[in-house]
C-alpha cells in the first residue's frame, strides 16, 4: 500500500525532496484533500482543482518563498495554501478566526501579495521584479498566475504594457480554462480560443508583440510537461509568458461538467460529487433575484432599458434579462471601469441603464462614477449587490465602504431598501424619469418577505425621492436605520422590556436626507441612535451628525455600524455580532438606554 505523500509535506522544502515520478500521486492526494474539506466546509472548489498540477510544479521547480509567486484573485490558491504550512489548519478556511479564503501577506510568507479582486498579479509581480533589479538581485524569479477572464481586465494590460519594455525577471502564466465564475467573454477570449485551436498564425501572436518570450499553449494538467517548461523558462531572463490550458474542476466529474455551479457549490457529497440540496421552499427570495426578475419585467415594458454587469451575470441575476433580451443585456467581462463609462455613454443617448456591480467591485471604478457619470449628471442606475457584510469571503469582499465613498459625490442619489418590496419599487421608480444618477445598495442573501413573487411582484409603487418613513412610534429614543439592517432593529425592539420608549425611522435615502423629518426628530428626541451596515466613518451616521452640527442641535447621537477596521471572514451573523449590529447586540444596546 502506498504511503500518503501529502501527510509528509509541511512545506515546499519537503515537496522538493520527492522524486518527480511521485508527483502524480501527490496531485491525486491533494485533489482529494481539497474535495473532502470543501465538501463539508464549503468554499471555492473548481478553480483550485484545475491548477493542482500547476501548483505542485511551481513549488517543485521554484525556490519559494525566496522566489515570489503571486496568484491573481486567489480562488485557485487552496492547493498552494495546503502545500505551504497550512494543511493541518485548512479546515478553518473562510471561518471566523480561521485562515483566509484568499492569499494574505499577514498569514504566510508564501503569500507574497494579498489578493481577492482580479487582475492585480502582473503589476504586483512586476513591481517585485523591478525592486529585485534595483537591489542588484537578477536571479530571483517572479511569477504571476492569472486566468483568461482576469487578463482581459484593463489593469492586466497596463501591467503587460509596462513589463514588455523592462528587463524584469517576470514570468506571467496564463491559466486558460475559458471561464471565470461565469464563462469568459469578449474578443480576447476568442483570440485565446483561436490560439488553442491552432487557427491563429504564429506571426500574429499578440503576446510576442508586447515583447514577451511566449511559449505554449501546453496542457496545464500534464504535470511533467509543466515542470519541463518551467525549468526551461527558469533559465531565461526578461519578461516571459507561458500559456497553459487547464480544466476548471479537474478530477471531479460534476465540477468539470458544470463549472459555473461548482465554482463555489456549497456542501456536497465528496464521494459522488452531488450537491446536497438546501431546503429553500417557502423562503423569502434572494435580493439578487428580486433585482433580476424586476428588471426583466420592466424591460418587457420599456424598450429603452438595458442591463450591464462586469462578469457577474449569474451572481447578479442579470442572466434572466440576458437570456430574454441578449441585445439589451451585456456581460462586459472583468471591466468595472468600462462598465460604468459604457453605461454613461448609453445614458447620453436616452437609454435607461441599470449597471449592476457588486459593492466591493464598484470601488475599482470610482473615478468613472465621479467623472463620467456624476459630473455630467447622467441618470445611470447603479445596482450595488452584496452591499454590507458578505461573510466568508472576508475583507476583500465586504461591501461596507459604498455609503462613505458615494455620499460625498455631488448629484448622486443613494438608496438602501428595507426589504425586497422596497427594492422592486425603487427599481421601478428609477426608470420613470430621474434627473440624477442613483445608487441602490442591497445585501447578499435572502430578504424577509415570503411569497414576494406571488403577492408583490409587478405591483409597483412610485417611491418619493428623499423621504424617510416612521416604522414605529416611541417616546424617548429615536432609532434611525438605513437599509436591511433595519430588520435587525425591529427584531431587537420586539425583545426588549420597554419598546414603547423607542421610535424607529427608516432612512432608505442616505442622500438626499429627509431634512424635514430630521428637524422633527431632533426637536422631539434628546437621544438618537443611527444604525447602518456600512462603515461608521463617513457613512449614514456621519450624515446625521453633519445635519445636527449645521443646525446647532445638541441631542446625544450614538453611531452604530462597521468599525474603522477591515472585517475578516466569518458568517454574516458573527460579523454583525462583532460590529455590534446583530439582533442580540442591538437588544443589549437598546436595553441599556
Secondary structure, 3 states (H helix, E strand, C coil): CCCCCHHHCCCHHHHCCCCHHHHHHHHHHHHHHHHHHHHHHCCCCHHHHHCHHHHHHHHHHCCCCCCEEEECCCCCCHHHHHHHHHHHHHHHCCCCCCCCCCCCCCCCCCCCCCCCCCCCHHHHHHHHHHHHHHCCCCCCCEEEEEECCHHHCHHHHHHHHHHCCCCCCEEEEEEECCECCCECCCHHHHHHHHHHCCCCCHHHCHHHHCCCEEEEEEECCCHHHHHHHHHHHCCCCCCEEEEEECCCCCCCHHHHHCCCHHHCCCCECCCCCCECCCCCCCCCCEHHHHHHHHHHHHHHHCCCEEEEECCCHHHHCCHHHHHHCCCCEEECCCCHHHHHHHHHHHHHCCCEEEEEEEHHHHHHHHHHHHHHHHCCCCCCEEEEECCECCCCCCCCCCECCHHHHHHCCCCCEEEECCCHHHHHHHHHHHCCCCCCCEEEECCCCECCCCCHHHHCCCCCCCCCCCCCEEEECCCCEEEEECHHHHHHHHHHHCCCCCHHHEEEEECCEEECCCHHHHHHHHHHCCEEEEEEEEECCCCHHHHHHHHHHHCCCCCEEEEEEECCCCCCCCCHHHHHHHHCCCHHHHHHHHHCC
